[in-house]
């Protein structure tokens, strides 16, 4: 009984961990970020910056700067309203790629 309980708890923890990973990825993909920044933040052209492996705090800050207009880029200034609320989850995902 103890063993089964332990197993169930371990699987639940694992699925929660994987779920967080998957939803950062799914948000990134469903918001269309991948169309420019590439699969997993690795763009196929140098026209768009690589986001994979960047520091999560730095990524969140860049998204905020675009939102506040502190950082100006017509494309990203237009993109950031739909990112609102998802900055951290996207940044966590990208930082681990
Ligand atoms: C239509 C193309 C396009 C799409 C779609 C797009 N971006 Fe960008 N993104 C850019 C360009 C171009 C830049 C570089 C802007 C600059 O030079 O300041 C950029 C810059 C960034 C940066 C700063 C990176 C750096 O190295 O300075 C982040 C973070 C970022 N984008 C995140 C996102 C996220 C998250 C999404 C999805 C919501 C997204 N972008 C969608 C084109 C795009």
Backbone and ligand atoms as CSV (ligand in chain L), in Angstrom:
chain,resi,resn,atom,element,x,y,z
A,1,UNK,N,N,0.848,-1.211,0.000
A,1,UNK,CA,C,0.000,0.000,0.000
A,1,UNK,C,C,0.879,1.255,0.000
A,2,UNK,N,N,1.820,1.264,0.929
A,2,UNK,CA,C,2.753,2.392,1.032
A,2,UNK,C,C,3.480,2.608,-0.305
A,3,UNK,N,N,3.875,1.487,-0.902
A,3,UNK,CA,C,4.621,1.532,-2.156
A,3,UNK,C,C,3.778,2.123,-3.282
A,4,UNK,N,N,2.520,1.670,-3.345
A,4,UNK,CA,C,1.606,2.144,-4.391
A,4,UNK,C,C,1.381,3.655,-4.236
A,5,UNK,N,N,1.165,4.054,-2.991
A,5,UNK,CA,C,0.929,5.467,-2.705
A,5,UNK,C,C,2.133,6.309,-3.146
A,6,UNK,N,N,3.301,5.794,-2.853
A,6,UNK,CA,C,4.534,6.481,-3.203
A,6,UNK,C,C,4.649,6.623,-4.720
A,7,UNK,N,N,4.306,5.544,-5.408
A,7,UNK,CA,C,4.352,5.528,-6.871
A,7,UNK,C,C,3.377,6.549,-7.454
A,8,UNK,N,N,2.155,6.555,-6.918
A,8,UNK,CA,C,1.132,7.489,-7.405
A,8,UNK,C,C,1.593,8.934,-7.206
A,9,UNK,N,N,2.141,9.213,-6.033
A,9,UNK,CA,C,2.612,10.574,-5.758
A,9,UNK,C,C,3.743,10.972,-6.713
A,10,UNK,N,N,4.645,10.019,-6.969
A,10,UNK,CA,C,5.769,10.292,-7.866
A,10,UNK,C,C,5.267,10.592,-9.281
A,11,UNK,N,N,4.284,9.832,-9.741
A,11,UNK,CA,C,3.735,10.044,-11.088
A,11,UNK,C,C,3.009,11.384,-11.187
A,12,UNK,N,N,2.317,11.730,-10.090
A,12,UNK,CA,C,1.600,13.016,-10.096
A,12,UNK,C,C,2.589,14.179,-10.185
A,13,UNK,N,N,3.654,14.081,-9.415
A,13,UNK,CA,C,4.672,15.130,-9.417
A,13,UNK,C,C,5.290,15.248,-10.808
A,14,UNK,N,N,5.573,14.090,-11.398
A,14,UNK,CA,C,6.182,14.067,-12.725
A,14,UNK,C,C,5.248,14.695,-13.760
A,15,UNK,N,N,3.969,14.335,-13.720
A,15,UNK,CA,C,3.052,14.859,-14.732
A,15,UNK,C,C,2.843,16.361,-14.568
A,16,UNK,N,N,2.896,16.834,-13.314
A,16,UNK,CA,C,2.774,18.283,-13.103
A,16,UNK,C,C,4.001,18.978,-13.706
A,17,UNK,N,N,5.177,18.407,-13.442
A,17,UNK,CA,C,6.414,18.995,-13.971
A,17,UNK,C,C,6.389,19.024,-15.497
A,18,UNK,N,N,5.970,17.925,-16.111
A,18,UNK,CA,C,5.909,17.859,-17.575
A,18,UNK,C,C,4.830,18.790,-18.113
A,19,UNK,N,N,3.737,18.904,-17.371
A,19,UNK,CA,C,2.631,19.773,-17.786
A,19,UNK,C,C,3.069,21.216,-17.902
A,20,UNK,N,N,3.854,21.682,-16.944
A,20,UNK,CA,C,4.340,23.063,-16.962
A,20,UNK,C,C,5.225,23.281,-18.182
A,21,UNK,N,N,6.118,22.311,-18.416
A,21,UNK,CA,C,7.008,22.387,-19.567
A,21,UNK,C,C,6.206,22.469,-20.863
A,22,UNK,N,N,5.196,21.586,-20.987
A,22,UNK,CA,C,4.390,21.524,-22.200
A,22,UNK,C,C,3.605,22.805,-22.398
A,23,UNK,N,N,3.087,23.399,-21.324
A,23,UNK,CA,C,2.245,24.558,-21.561
A,23,UNK,C,C,3.059,25.798,-21.911
A,24,UNK,N,N,4.299,25.907,-21.418
A,24,UNK,CA,C,5.152,27.005,-21.869
A,24,UNK,C,C,5.376,26.895,-23.364
A,25,UNK,N,N,5.622,25.669,-23.799
A,25,UNK,CA,C,5.839,25.389,-25.214
A,25,UNK,C,C,4.566,25.645,-26.025
A,26,UNK,N,N,3.432,25.175,-25.501
A,26,UNK,CA,C,2.190,25.328,-26.270
A,26,UNK,C,C,1.768,26.797,-26.356
A,27,UNK,N,N,2.021,27.563,-25.290
A,27,UNK,CA,C,1.700,28.999,-25.343
A,27,UNK,C,C,2.590,29.676,-26.388
A,28,UNK,N,N,3.881,29.373,-26.328
A,28,UNK,CA,C,4.840,29.941,-27.280
A,28,UNK,C,C,4.417,29.639,-28.720
A,29,UNK,N,N,4.022,28.391,-28.961
A,29,UNK,CA,C,3.621,27.995,-30.324
A,29,UNK,C,C,2.273,28.580,-30.717
A,30,UNK,N,N,1.315,28.543,-29.792
A,30,UNK,CA,C,-0.030,28.979,-30.175
A,30,UNK,C,C,-0.111,30.494,-30.350
A,31,UNK,N,N,0.787,31.255,-29.701
A,31,UNK,CA,C,0.789,32.708,-29.913
A,31,UNK,C,C,1.540,33.087,-31.193
A,32,UNK,N,N,2.124,32.107,-31.848
A,32,UNK,CA,C,2.772,32.362,-33.136
A,32,UNK,C,C,4.209,32.825,-33.040
A,33,UNK,N,N,4.789,32.787,-31.853
A,33,UNK,CA,C,6.177,33.218,-31.665
A,33,UNK,C,C,7.121,32.390,-32.546
A,34,UNK,N,N,6.799,31.099,-32.666
A,34,UNK,CA,C,7.683,30.193,-33.407
A,34,UNK,C,C,7.761,30.535,-34.893
A,35,UNK,N,N,6.764,31.239,-35.421
A,35,UNK,CA,C,6.809,31.562,-36.852
A,35,UNK,C,C,7.988,32.475,-37.183
A,36,UNK,N,N,8.444,33.260,-36.228
A,36,UNK,CA,C,9.646,34.080,-36.447
A,36,UNK,C,C,10.848,33.543,-35.668
A,37,UNK,N,N,10.630,33.266,-34.385
A,37,UNK,CA,C,11.748,32.878,-33.515
A,37,UNK,C,C,12.073,31.393,-33.586
A,38,UNK,N,N,11.350,30.658,-34.403
A,38,UNK,CA,C,11.666,29.264,-34.669
A,38,UNK,C,C,11.176,28.283,-33.620
A,39,UNK,N,N,11.267,27.018,-33.963
A,39,UNK,CA,C,10.882,25.939,-33.046
A,39,UNK,C,C,11.817,25.982,-31.848
A,40,UNK,N,N,11.224,25.997,-30.649
A,40,UNK,CA,C,11.981,26.044,-29.389
A,40,UNK,C,C,12.893,27.273,-29.298
A,41,UNK,N,N,12.536,28.356,-30.001
A,41,UNK,CA,C,13.306,29.599,-29.890
A,41,UNK,C,C,14.588,29.621,-30.679
A,42,UNK,N,N,14.685,28.681,-31.638
A,42,UNK,CA,C,15.883,28.618,-32.477
A,42,UNK,C,C,15.503,28.987,-33.907
A,43,UNK,N,N,15.643,30.245,-34.284
A,43,UNK,CA,C,15.181,30.697,-35.602
A,43,UNK,C,C,16.024,30.120,-36.739
A,44,UNK,N,N,15.390,29.990,-37.909
A,44,UNK,CA,C,16.100,29.436,-39.063
A,44,UNK,C,C,16.799,30.538,-39.858
A,45,UNK,N,N,16.574,31.798,-39.476
A,45,UNK,CA,C,17.243,32.908,-40.152
A,45,UNK,C,C,17.744,33.923,-39.121
A,46,UNK,N,N,18.828,34.604,-39.438
A,46,UNK,CA,C,19.396,35.582,-38.509
A,46,UNK,C,C,18.569,36.866,-38.450
A,47,UNK,N,N,17.478,36.928,-39.246
A,47,UNK,CA,C,16.592,38.096,-39.193
A,47,UNK,C,C,15.894,38.198,-37.837
A,48,UNK,N,N,15.791,37.065,-37.128
A,48,UNK,CA,C,15.103,37.042,-35.840
A,48,UNK,C,C,16.043,36.537,-34.759
A,49,UNK,N,N,15.995,37.185,-33.588
A,49,UNK,CA,C,16.920,36.755,-32.527
A,49,UNK,C,C,16.582,35.381,-31.947
A,50,UNK,N,N,17.636,34.667,-31.584
A,50,UNK,CA,C,17.507,33.389,-30.874
A,50,UNK,C,C,17.001,33.657,-29.465
A,51,UNK,N,N,15.997,32.918,-29.048
A,51,UNK,CA,C,15.477,33.071,-27.688
A,51,UNK,C,C,15.856,31.880,-26.810
A,52,UNK,N,N,16.203,30.769,-27.442
A,52,UNK,CA,C,16.570,29.556,-26.702
A,52,UNK,C,C,17.772,29.815,-25.806
A,53,UNK,N,N,17.670,29.365,-24.561
A,53,UNK,CA,C,18.798,29.425,-23.647
A,53,UNK,C,C,19.065,30.797,-23.042
A,54,UNK,N,N,18.220,31.774,-23.360
A,54,UNK,CA,C,18.395,33.097,-22.758
A,54,UNK,C,C,17.889,33.063,-21.320
A,55,UNK,N,N,18.440,33.923,-20.497
A,55,UNK,CA,C,18.056,33.997,-19.097
A,55,UNK,C,C,16.567,34.365,-18.954
A,56,UNK,N,N,15.851,33.626,-18.110
A,56,UNK,CA,C,14.401,33.815,-17.969
A,56,UNK,C,C,14.047,35.225,-17.481
A,57,UNK,N,N,14.806,35.736,-16.532
A,57,UNK,CA,C,14.531,37.079,-16.001
A,57,UNK,C,C,14.736,38.115,-17.108
A,58,UNK,N,N,15.809,37.951,-17.859
A,58,UNK,CA,C,16.107,38.866,-18.966
A,58,UNK,C,C,14.976,38.819,-20.004
A,59,UNK,N,N,14.498,37.616,-20.335
A,59,UNK,CA,C,13.425,37.474,-21.321
A,59,UNK,C,C,12.145,38.179,-20.864
A,60,UNK,N,N,11.778,37.962,-19.600
A,60,UNK,CA,C,10.576,38.620,-19.067
A,60,UNK,C,C,10.739,40.131,-19.181
A,61,UNK,N,N,11.927,40.628,-18.824
A,61,UNK,CA,C,12.175,42.070,-18.894
A,61,UNK,C,C,12.038,42.605,-20.311
A,62,UNK,N,N,12.553,41.868,-21.298
A,62,UNK,CA,C,12.444,42.343,-22.688
A,62,UNK,C,C,10.982,42.457,-23.099
A,63,UNK,N,N,10.177,41.455,-22.702
A,63,UNK,CA,C,8.752,41.479,-23.048
A,63,UNK,C,C,8.060,42.669,-22.392
A,64,UNK,N,N,8.428,42.960,-21.137
A,64,UNK,CA,C,7.872,44.133,-20.438
A,64,UNK,C,C,8.307,45.424,-21.135
A,65,UNK,N,N,9.569,45.493,-21.545
A,65,UNK,CA,C,10.072,46.705,-22.208
A,65,UNK,C,C,9.310,46.953,-23.502
A,66,UNK,N,N,9.038,45.880,-24.245
A,66,UNK,CA,C,8.236,46.035,-25.475
A,66,UNK,C,C,6.819,46.496,-25.122
A,67,UNK,N,N,6.256,45.924,-24.046
A,67,UNK,CA,C,4.888,46.290,-23.639
A,67,UNK,C,C,4.810,47.766,-23.260
A,68,UNK,N,N,5.819,48.240,-22.518
A,68,UNK,CA,C,5.806,49.619,-22.038
A,68,UNK,C,C,6.317,50.598,-23.095
A,69,UNK,N,N,6.823,50.074,-24.217
A,69,UNK,CA,C,7.355,50.941,-25.265
A,69,UNK,C,C,8.731,51.483,-24.951
A,70,UNK,N,N,9.355,50.950,-23.884
A,70,UNK,CA,C,10.724,51.346,-23.533
A,70,UNK,C,C,11.661,50.830,-24.619
A,71,UNK,N,N,11.345,49.625,-25.078
A,71,UNK,CA,C,12.079,49.042,-26.195
A,71,UNK,C,C,11.157,49.088,-27.412
A,72,UNK,N,N,11.680,49.629,-28.504
A,72,UNK,CA,C,10.830,49.839,-29.674
A,72,UNK,C,C,11.214,48.931,-30.842
A,73,UNK,N,N,10.217,48.213,-31.312
A,73,UNK,CA,C,10.327,47.416,-32.518
A,73,UNK,C,C,8.893,47.207,-32.987
A,74,UNK,N,N,8.566,47.661,-34.209
A,74,UNK,CA,C,7.172,47.611,-34.656
A,74,UNK,C,C,6.543,46.227,-34.514
A,75,UNK,N,N,7.295,45.192,-34.869
A,75,UNK,CA,C,6.755,43.832,-34.808
A,75,UNK,C,C,6.482,43.416,-33.375
A,76,UNK,N,N,7.494,43.558,-32.531
A,76,UNK,CA,C,7.339,43.086,-31.153
A,76,UNK,C,C,6.384,43.971,-30.351
A,77,UNK,N,N,6.369,45.273,-30.620
A,77,UNK,CA,C,5.411,46.134,-29.925
A,77,UNK,C,C,3.981,45.701,-30.261
A,78,UNK,N,N,3.787,45.191,-31.489
A,78,UNK,CA,C,2.463,44.718,-31.895
A,78,UNK,C,C,2.146,43.344,-31.303
A,79,UNK,N,N,3.183,42.545,-31.060
A,79,UNK,CA,C,2.981,41.178,-30.564
A,79,UNK,C,C,2.679,41.122,-29.065
A,80,UNK,N,N,3.305,41.995,-28.277
A,80,UNK,CA,C,3.299,41.807,-26.821
A,80,UNK,C,C,1.938,41.873,-26.110
A,81,UNK,N,N,0.934,42.584,-26.627
A,81,UNK,CA,C,-0.333,42.544,-25.876
A,81,UNK,C,C,-0.870,41.127,-25.660
A,82,UNK,N,N,-0.688,40.254,-26.640
A,82,UNK,CA,C,-1.209,38.886,-26.483
A,82,UNK,C,C,-0.357,38.042,-25.538
A,83,UNK,N,N,0.841,38.538,-25.206
A,83,UNK,CA,C,1.733,37.799,-24.305
A,83,UNK,C,C,1.374,38.071,-22.835
A,84,UNK,N,N,0.616,39.119,-22.586
A,84,UNK,CA,C,0.314,39.543,-21.210
A,84,UNK,C,C,-0.194,38.384,-20.358
A,85,UNK,N,N,0.479,38.158,-19.247
A,85,UNK,CA,C,0.116,37.079,-18.339
A,85,UNK,C,C,0.902,35.804,-18.589
A,86,UNK,N,N,1.517,35.697,-19.755
A,86,UNK,CA,C,2.263,34.482,-20.112
A,86,UNK,C,C,3.773,34.714,-20.161
A,87,UNK,N,N,4.221,35.921,-19.789
A,87,UNK,CA,C,5.644,36.256,-19.902
A,87,UNK,C,C,6.526,35.213,-19.204
A,88,UNK,N,N,6.160,34.918,-17.937
A,88,UNK,CA,C,7.007,34.046,-17.128
A,88,UNK,C,C,7.044,32.614,-17.663
A,89,UNK,N,N,5.895,32.095,-18.042
A,89,UNK,CA,C,5.835,30.696,-18.476
A,89,UNK,C,C,6.590,30.515,-19.799
A,90,UNK,N,N,6.500,31.512,-20.678
A,90,UNK,CA,C,7.234,31.457,-21.946
A,90,UNK,C,C,8.740,31.570,-21.673
A,91,UNK,N,N,9.095,32.501,-20.796
A,91,UNK,CA,C,10.516,32.722,-20.484
A,91,UNK,C,C,11.140,31.492,-19.832
A,92,UNK,N,N,10.398,30.855,-18.914
A,92,UNK,CA,C,10.909,29.647,-18.245
A,92,UNK,C,C,11.165,28.551,-19.266
A,93,UNK,N,N,10.226,28.393,-20.176
A,93,UNK,CA,C,10.354,27.366,-21.222
A,93,UNK,C,C,11.559,27.660,-22.124
A,94,UNK,N,N,11.643,28.889,-22.622
A,94,UNK,CA,C,12.730,29.238,-23.562
A,94,UNK,C,C,14.113,29.134,-22.905
A,95,UNK,N,N,14.185,29.512,-21.636
A,95,UNK,CA,C,15.485,29.500,-20.951
A,95,UNK,C,C,16.035,28.076,-20.821
A,96,UNK,N,N,15.145,27.088,-20.911
A,96,UNK,CA,C,15.565,25.689,-20.758
A,96,UNK,C,C,15.840,25.005,-22.101
A,97,UNK,N,N,15.726,25.743,-23.192
A,97,UNK,CA,C,15.936,25.122,-24.511
A,97,UNK,C,C,17.410,25.174,-24.892
L,1,LIG,C1,C,6.671,38.553,-37.122
L,1,LIG,C2,C,7.899,38.118,-36.454
L,1,LIG,C3,C,7.905,37.984,-34.946
L,1,LIG,C4,C,6.994,37.330,-34.146
L,1,LIG,C5,C,5.728,36.603,-34.567
L,1,LIG,C6,C,7.494,37.428,-32.788
L,1,LIG,N1,N,8.665,38.116,-32.761
L,1,LIG,FE1,FE,9.835,38.459,-31.103
L,1,LIG,N2,N,11.110,39.564,-32.244
L,1,LIG,C7,C,11.000,39.784,-33.609
L,1,LIG,C8,C,12.073,40.686,-34.026
L,1,LIG,C9,C,12.307,41.193,-35.437
L,1,LIG,C10,C,12.826,40.982,-32.870
L,1,LIG,C11,C,14.044,41.913,-32.754
L,1,LIG,C12,C,13.555,43.255,-32.341
L,1,LIG,C13,C,14.655,44.264,-32.138
L,1,LIG,O1,O,15.583,44.301,-32.966
L,1,LIG,O2,O,14.605,44.998,-31.139
L,1,LIG,C14,C,12.201,40.255,-31.773
L,1,LIG,C15,C,12.674,40.276,-30.459
L,1,LIG,C16,C,12.165,39.519,-29.426
L,1,LIG,C17,C,12.723,39.419,-28.096
L,1,LIG,C18,C,14.023,40.079,-27.638
L,1,LIG,C19,C,15.153,39.173,-28.032
L,1,LIG,C20,C,16.527,39.813,-28.099
L,1,LIG,O3,O,17.506,39.083,-28.374
L,1,LIG,O4,O,16.670,41.017,-27.899
L,1,LIG,C21,C,11.932,38.586,-27.368
L,1,LIG,C22,C,12.122,38.162,-25.919
L,1,LIG,C23,C,10.856,38.165,-28.240
L,1,LIG,N3,N,11.023,38.737,-29.472
L,1,LIG,C24,C,9.837,37.321,-27.861
L,1,LIG,C25,C,8.764,36.980,-28.682
L,1,LIG,C26,C,7.626,36.197,-28.228
L,1,LIG,C27,C,7.457,35.616,-26.829
L,1,LIG,C28,C,6.790,36.106,-29.301
L,1,LIG,C29,C,5.413,35.453,-29.350
L,1,LIG,C30,C,4.391,36.109,-28.562
L,1,LIG,C31,C,7.398,36.799,-30.414
L,1,LIG,N4,N,8.583,37.321,-29.999
L,1,LIG,C32,C,6.858,36.880,-31.684
L,1,LIG,C33,C,10.053,39.241,-34.451
L,1,LIG,C34,C,8.953,38.489,-34.056
